[in-house]
Amino acid sequence: MNQPKYSIWLLPSIADRDYLSEIIQSLGAEYDAPVFDPHCTIFTPVNDLESAKTIIDQLNFKPFKVSVSGLNQSDIIWKTVFVDLETDPHLILLNYLFHQAFDTDYDFQPHISLIYKNLPTGLRKEIIHNLPNIESFWLGSISIVNTTGVVNDWGNIYEKKFID
């Protein structure tokens, strides 16, 4: 059996999570794609669960707002259609903390994916054209997610809510 792989995710606040989940579920149903929790991956892979928990436990963040720079698409399955997030000091700091702790190169490009599916470019652009304009999101917690195996098997194993 493979060693478990963990990822560090920022999760939107409840209202924004519900809004994004609706989009992800709708696209998943329409294009026979896996459904997943809306998130911004801060760092992956993390193999030392206890070190990751220690970093998270030491955080003292309040919920924070991130601006959207636009909707985008790519031929990378994890970024089929996604919300591009503007670089924010909170995002940079969080990525830096995990990058310092784990000897892994992760190309951090803040985004929230909306669908994981190999689709032709024209279809990806059509999906973007039909999505509502999104300006910003509130991020309300940080979590460790077991991202071993297929998307449907992924699961949140540790979460810390940001407190106002």
PyMOL commands that set and color helices and strands:
alter all, ss='L'
color gray80, all
select helices_A, chain A and resi 14-31+49-58+77-79+89-101+121-130+151-153
alter helices_A, ss='H'
color red, helices_A
select strands_A, chain A and resi 6-12+40-46+64-73+81-85+111-115+136-146+155-161
alter strands_A, ss='S'
color yellow, strands_A
deselect
rebuild
show_as cartoon
